[in-house]
Amino acid sequence: MYKRIRIGVLGCANIAIKSIIPEIISNEKYYKLIGVASRDKVNAEYIANKFSTKAFFDYDSLINHGEIDAIYIPLPNSLHYYWIKKALENNLHVLVEKSLACNLNDVTSLVELAERKKLVLMENFQFRFHEQLQYIKKVINDGIIGDIRLIQSSFGFPPFNDHDNIRYKKELGGGSLLDAGAYPLRITQEIIGDELVVESALLNIDPQFDVDIWGAAQLRSAKSNIISQVSFGFDNFYQCKIEVWGSKGLIIADRVFTAPSNYEARVVVKISGIENDIDRTFVDNHFKNMLLYFYQLTNNEALRVAEGKMNIQQAKVISEIMEINN
């Protein structure tokens, strides 16, 4: 019999309501939802009733509840550091939306705190756990496309209709780099490892909001000199893709970051000398898989340490991109 993780949700963001909370509830073998917290009493009660759980009307009351093991935090970026630290100090495992915090020093201190307390601190990039990414990695590792020459990944979408969207708020840690840009940066780690160097970068600042609304960067693997070119934005034609160009072939995936659980994610592999492409589709629930992995982390110190290293590398790359543009 598995010991279920008693988990609380700190905030009522759309991703929590649409994707995470339903998966927590459906995965009753491993999880028990204790409650949902919001500073808006009406909203807290509405969401709690929707999911048949308890409403908490401030974040402290949930963190200090005493009968939870973990917290999921889908708050604005600028609030992550404070509430992650509080949760870790209360001996709670933490699953947090990207980006984990707004600067490298904060991320490093939180990772070190989690390691001292032997707790999970996981940044939610659910695409890591989709079958299509596992297939892409296998194609690469099996040498089917030869040696990697270049990775190109893009994640961006049109402007938000709501100008009060938190992504446009500088004081809340807004901007496209910490939001959309985090995805192609993380997938670069997934494919070529964690020793990355930022060679060039550009962030385009919107004068109305004073946040970056689109940008790009070129990274290089310190071990192999493989190049990764990433692009992202809030003021773009929708893109959610990756291409991995090798010495013998090419991998193309056009919905690599946000494939819904009922979506046929397509991966095409083109190989030199082969007339027909290898064309595969994958239907998978990466939110469910991510929560299973989070559960595994609670019982595996080696995996927790590796997760911490990835958290720091992600923050390091973001910090370097910001520094180049200051």
Phi, psi and omega in degrees: 000127179282143172277117183288145174276124175273116190235143175244156182245121186260084181119160187236046178294160182302319182296327177293314185289317186277328191237312189280309182300314178302324180287325175300314182294319183288339182261057187289347176293328185247339188227150170228120179282120182270322181177173180232133181248139173210146176284347175265107186301318180297316181294317179301314181293321180297311181292319179298317178295321180301323184250014176054051179226185184268142177265134173242137189260005169205158187290323181300321184295329177284314180299325182267013186300324176093345181237037174232155180250339187209159178230137170254128187240104175252040182276169172304149186308320185293342180266351186299310186304310185300313186279330172297313181300315179300317181295316179296320179295336176268015177063039178251136169293151185230128166248124186229145176289157178284148356275150189303317175205178189268352178208164185296319181300317180295316180297315181299316181293324178290319177298318180295321177296315179298320180293320179298323183267002180056046180244157176279134168229103187238129176271128189278098166246085188298333183300338178302336189250015177273143182301330181295325179288324177297322178294316178302315179298320181294317178301318179293310184294332178279358177075017185295325178257014179077208179280137180292132175255322186202140171244131174234122180224143184222138173217115180195164185208166181295166180301150176283140178292331182269108180288350175269008178304138183300338180291342178264001185261110180299320183291345179257012180078034181284184181112154186286332181296309182289342182258277183290321183295335181298330183293302179296333175293319181289323180291334174299315175301316183301327187264319186241007173099184192255006177259084187247143178240130177274115182270325178202157180196152177217127174245127180261115186269129175278123184294335180289317185258344182060036172228157176288131180249347168201159182188181181201161178205155172242127181243158178224140173286125179293339182273322191234355183065017171293139181260139173234123177252122183241147176218151189199163176170166175253359187231047192228159163296140187299129174219142182206059194225166172217143171232132177243114185260122180245177180290339182237355184189186185216137174250134179229127174226127189254006175213056193278338186259329193227034182293121175297163186294340180256012184265137176274094180286125187257132175236123179250132177242120177255130184235136178303132176083355179257124186292319184256138177291153168272115187239110183239149172237150183225127174250119186207158179250093184288338176291316176299314181297321180298317180293326175295322179291320177302317177300316180299322180299327183296342183241017185218100184295321181298318178293323178297317180296318179297321178296319178299319179297320178294322177301315182291318179298319178300313180294325179297315180296316178299317179299318179295321177297317178297317182296320179299330184262006177270000000 
